[in-house]
């Protein structure tokens, strides 16, 4: 098939998208913007698209999900195309690597191991296989990606440290540490500069992430839901003011607080 036949055949599957990307990156006939991109410039879009997938799932926007997953797939193909151009690997290599990984990490499905164990044990086995694949790291904390969302990375770092016993045994000790860090932040605000205040605030966030881990709560997910709740309730405040013929600039905090409380009660 010719390139155009592949591109305009809606039934050909992933080969169509691979050819579209190849054409977009063609140095002579492609899109100038796409040609200029590199791994570093595309990486932020990859992260953004992953969050948009998560957002569609959170909102149960199932009709939007295929498009968001497609955007994420496009980013994978974009990176693979650039790697192919550089002679490093191609999309088939990506597929082969992830397929081999899934087989190796599921010996209870594709091998002879017994699959009669809990989901928690499966997770522990997965981590053990990953550790064997990595070999002996230079540090217990080695391999935790730098560019993860900060709260997620905090939990992963804490989980790694906990595996070797560096962890509070009881939640009450984490709560004591939160009180300590809160007091240090208050003291820093009273007498220290912006750098010290930022450091103390970071310490408090780090311990809060640890509390979430001890409670079995994902800090990232909890904050995402809190953001959604704040947005929902603030939108209700705006709607109530609009229905009353008033703008935000024409009201005060007391009135907005009352409308906020009303929106809160309406959710219960």
C-alpha positions in Angstrom: 0.0 0.0 0.0 1.1 3.6 -0.6 1.5 6.1 2.2 -1.8 7.8 1.3 -3.6 4.5 1.1 -2.5 3.7 4.6 -3.3 7.2 6.0 -6.8 7.3 4.6 -7.7 3.7 5.4 -9.7 4.0 8.7 -9.7 0.2 9.2 -5.9 -0.4 9.2 -5.3 0.1 12.9 -2.1 1.4 14.5 -0.2 1.2 11.2 -2.2 4.2 10.1 -1.2 6.3 13.1 2.5 5.3 12.7 2.4 6.4 9.0 0.7 9.7 9.9 3.4 10.5 12.4 6.1 9.5 9.9 4.6 11.9 7.5 4.3 14.7 10.0 8.0 14.4 10.8 9.1 14.1 7.2 11.9 16.7 6.9 10.8 17.8 3.4 7.0 17.5 3.4 6.0 17.3 7.1 4.7 19.9 9.5 7.3 22.5 10.5 6.2 22.4 14.2 6.3 18.6 14.4 9.7 18.5 12.7 11.2 20.9 15.3 10.2 18.9 18.3 12.5 16.6 20.3 12.1 14.3 23.3 12.4 17.1 25.8 9.8 19.3 24.1 7.3 16.5 23.8 7.7 15.1 27.3 5.5 17.8 29.0 2.7 17.0 26.5 3.0 13.3 27.4 2.6 14.0 31.1 -0.3 16.4 30.4 -2.1 13.8 28.2 -1.8 11.2 31.0 -3.5 13.6 33.4 -6.3 14.2 30.9 -6.9 10.5 30.7 -7.1 10.4 34.5 -9.4 13.4 34.5 -11.8 11.8 32.0 -11.9 8.6 34.1 -12.5 10.7 37.3 -15.4 12.4 35.7 -16.6 9.2 34.1 -16.6 11.0 30.8 -16.6 7.7 28.9 -17.3 9.3 25.5 -14.2 11.5 25.9 -12.0 8.7 27.0 -11.2 7.2 23.6 -9.9 10.6 22.4 -7.8 11.1 25.5 -6.3 7.7 25.2 -5.6 8.4 21.6 -3.8 11.6 22.5 -1.7 9.6 25.0 -1.0 6.9 22.4 0.0 9.6 19.9 2.7 10.8 22.3 4.1 7.3 22.7 4.3 7.0 18.9 5.8 10.5 18.7 8.7 9.4 21.0 9.1 6.2 19.1 9.3 8.0 15.7 12.0 10.3 17.0 13.9 7.4 18.4 13.6 5.6 15.1 14.9 8.6 13.2 17.9 8.6 15.6 18.6 4.9 15.1 17.8 4.0 18.7 14.6 2.0 18.5 11.2 1.9 16.9 7.6 1.4 17.9 7.8 -2.3 17.4 10.6 -2.4 19.9 8.4 -0.5 22.4 5.7 -3.1 21.9 8.1 -6.0 22.2 9.7 -4.6 25.5 6.4 -4.0 27.2 5.0 -7.4 26.1 8.1 -9.2 27.4 7.9 -7.2 30.7 4.2 -8.2 31.2 5.0 -11.9 30.6 8.0 -11.8 32.9 6.1 -10.0 35.7 3.1 -12.3 35.6 4.6 -15.8 36.1 1.3 -16.8 37.7 -0.5 -16.2 34.4 2.2 -17.0 31.8 4.4 -19.3 33.8 4.0 -22.1 36.3 3.5 -20.1 39.4 0.3 -20.6 41.5 -2.1 -17.7 40.9 -4.1 -18.5 44.1 -2.9 -15.5 46.2 -4.2 -12.1 47.2 -3.9 -8.9 45.2 -1.6 -7.6 47.9 0.7 -10.6 47.5 0.6 -10.0 43.7 1.8 -6.4 44.2 4.6 -7.6 46.5 5.7 -10.2 43.9 5.6 -7.5 41.2 7.9 -5.3 43.2 10.2 -8.2 43.9 10.5 -9.0 40.2 11.1 -5.3 39.5 13.9 -5.3 42.1 15.5 -8.3 40.5 15.3 -6.6 37.1 17.0 -3.5 38.4 19.8 -5.4 40.1 21.4 -4.0 43.2 20.7 -0.2 43.1 23.3 2.4 44.2 20.7 3.5 46.8 17.5 2.2 48.4 15.9 5.3 46.9 17.4 4.7 43.4 15.1 4.5 40.5 12.3 6.6 41.8 11.6 9.0 38.9 12.5 12.6 39.5 9.6 14.0 37.4 6.8 12.3 39.2 4.2 14.6 40.8 5.9 15.7 44.1 3.3 14.0 46.4 3.4 10.8 44.5 7.2 10.8 44.6 7.2 11.5 48.3 5.1 8.4 48.9 7.3 6.2 46.7 10.4 7.4 48.5 8.8 6.7 51.9 7.7 3.3 50.7 11.3 2.4 49.7 12.7 3.6 53.0 10.0 1.7 54.9 11.1 -1.6 53.3 14.4 -1.3 55.2 12.7 -0.3 58.4 13.1 3.5 58.2 9.5 4.3 59.1 7.3 5.2 62.1 5.6 2.0 63.4 2.4 3.9 64.5 0.3 6.6 62.9 0.2 8.6 66.1 4.0 9.2 65.7 3.3 10.7 62.2 0.7 13.0 63.8 3.2 14.1 66.4 5.6 14.9 63.6 3.0 16.9 61.8 2.4 19.0 65.0 6.2 19.5 65.2 6.6 20.6 61.6 3.5 22.9 61.8 5.1 24.6 64.8 8.4 25.0 62.9 6.5 26.5 60.0 4.8 29.0 62.2 8.2 30.0 63.8 9.8 30.3 60.4 7.0 32.6 59.2 7.5 34.8 62.2 11.3 35.2 62.1 12.9 33.7 59.0 13.1 34.4 55.3 11.2 33.0 52.2 13.7 30.2 51.6 13.4 28.9 55.2 9.6 29.2 55.1 9.5 27.2 51.8 11.7 24.5 53.4 9.5 24.2 56.4 6.4 24.1 54.3 7.9 21.4 52.2 8.8 19.4 55.3 5.1 19.6 56.4 3.8 18.5 53.0 6.3 15.6 53.1 5.0 14.4 56.5 1.4 14.9 55.4 2.2 12.5 52.4 3.5 10.1 55.0 0.3 10.3 57.0 -1.7 9.5 53.9 0.5 6.4 53.3 -0.1 5.3 56.9 -3.8 5.8 56.5 -3.9 3.9 53.2 -4.8 7.1 51.4 -3.2 8.3 48.2 -2.2 12.0 48.8 -2.3 12.7 45.1 -5.8 11.3 44.7 -7.0 12.9 47.9 -5.8 16.3 46.8 -7.3 15.8 43.3 -10.7 15.1 44.8 -10.3 18.1 47.2 -9.5 20.3 44.2 -12.7 19.0 42.4 -14.8 19.6 45.5 -13.5 23.2 45.8 -14.2 23.8 42.2 -17.7 22.4 42.4 -18.6 24.4 45.5 -17.0 27.6 44.2 -18.9 27.2 41.0 -22.1 26.9 43.1 -21.2 30.2 44.8 -20.8 31.9 41.5 -24.1 30.5 40.2 -26.0 31.6 43.3 -24.6 35.1 43.0 -25.4 35.2 39.3 -29.0 34.1 40.0 -29.2 37.0 42.5 -27.9 39.4 39.8 -24.6 40.0 41.6 -21.0 39.6 40.6 -18.2 38.3 42.8 -16.7 41.8 42.9 -20.0 43.1 44.4 -20.0 40.8 47.4 -17.9 40.2 50.4 -16.3 37.2 52.1 -19.2 36.8 54.6 -21.8 36.4 51.9 -19.6 34.1 49.9 -18.9 32.0 53.0 -22.7 31.7 53.5 -23.2 30.6 50.0 -20.3 28.1 50.3 -21.9 26.6 53.4 -25.2 26.3 51.5 -23.5 24.5 48.6 -21.8 22.2 51.2 -25.2 21.4 52.8 -26.7 20.7 49.4 -24.1 18.0 48.7 -25.1 16.0 51.9 
